[in-house]
Amino acid sequence: MKRAHSAQIIVEFTFCMIIIFIMIYSTIKVFQWVGVDMVHRRVGHEKTLTSGDDSNPEVQTKADFYKATNFNATVQY
C-alpha cells in the first residue's frame, strides 16, 4: 500500500510540473509578443513624428498608424 501511494505522488508531481512549465513558457512568449508589438508601435510613432508632416498632428489617430504584430504560437526551430 505504501509503494502505490508513493508512485501516485510521483505521477501527480510530474503532471503538475509539466503544467507549470507550460504556463511559464506561455507567460514568457506573451511578454515577448507584447514587447515586439510595443517596439512596432514606437517605431511607427517616431516615423510619424519625424516624417515632416507637422501641419497635421491628427495623423497619429488613424487606424493604420502602426502595424500590429501577429502572435505566432508555434515553436520555431
C-alpha positions as CSV (number, residue, x, y, z in Angstrom):
1,M,0.0,0.0,0.0
2,K,2.8,2.4,0.8
3,R,4.5,1.7,-2.5
4,A,1.3,2.5,-4.5
5,H,0.9,5.8,-2.7
6,S,4.5,6.8,-3.4
7,A,4.0,6.1,-7.1
8,Q,0.8,8.2,-7.2
9,I,2.7,11.1,-5.6
10,I,5.4,10.9,-8.3
11,V,2.9,10.8,-11.1
12,E,0.9,13.7,-9.7
13,F,4.1,15.7,-9.2
14,T,5.3,15.0,-12.8
15,F,1.9,16.2,-14.2
16,C,1.9,19.3,-12.1
17,M,5.5,20.2,-13.1
18,I,4.6,19.8,-16.8
19,I,1.6,22.1,-16.4
20,I,3.8,24.7,-14.5
21,F,6.5,24.6,-17.2
22,I,3.9,25.1,-19.9
23,M,2.4,28.1,-18.0
24,I,5.9,29.6,-17.5
25,Y,6.7,29.2,-21.2
26,S,3.4,30.7,-22.3
27,T,3.9,33.7,-20.0
28,I,7.4,34.3,-21.5
29,K,6.0,34.1,-25.0
30,V,3.2,36.6,-24.3
31,F,5.6,39.1,-22.8
32,Q,7.9,38.6,-25.8
33,W,5.0,39.2,-28.1
34,V,3.9,42.3,-26.2
35,G,7.4,43.7,-26.3
36,V,7.7,43.3,-30.1
37,D,4.3,44.9,-30.6
38,M,5.3,47.9,-28.4
39,V,8.5,48.3,-30.4
40,H,6.5,48.4,-33.7
41,R,4.2,51.0,-32.1
42,R,7.2,53.1,-31.0
43,V,8.8,52.9,-34.5
44,G,5.5,53.9,-36.1
45,H,5.1,56.8,-33.7
46,E,8.7,58.0,-34.2
47,K,8.3,57.7,-38.0
48,T,5.1,59.8,-37.9
49,L,6.8,62.5,-35.7
50,T,9.8,62.8,-37.9
51,S,8.1,62.5,-41.2
52,G,8.0,66.3,-41.7
53,D,4.2,66.4,-41.7
54,D,4.0,68.7,-38.7
55,S,1.0,70.6,-40.1
56,N,-1.4,67.7,-39.3
57,P,-0.9,66.1,-35.9
58,E,-4.1,64.1,-36.4
59,V,-2.2,61.6,-38.5
60,Q,-1.4,59.7,-35.3
61,T,-5.1,59.0,-34.7
62,K,-5.5,57.0,-37.9
63,A,-6.3,53.3,-37.5
64,D,-3.3,52.3,-39.7
65,F,-0.9,54.3,-37.6
66,Y,1.0,51.2,-36.7
67,K,1.0,47.6,-37.9
68,A,0.1,45.1,-35.1
69,T,2.4,42.1,-34.7
70,N,1.0,38.7,-35.4
71,F,1.2,36.2,-32.5
72,N,2.9,33.0,-33.5
73,A,2.1,30.4,-31.0
74,T,4.1,27.6,-32.7
75,V,7.5,26.5,-31.8
76,Q,10.2,27.5,-34.4
77,Y,13.4,25.6,-34.6
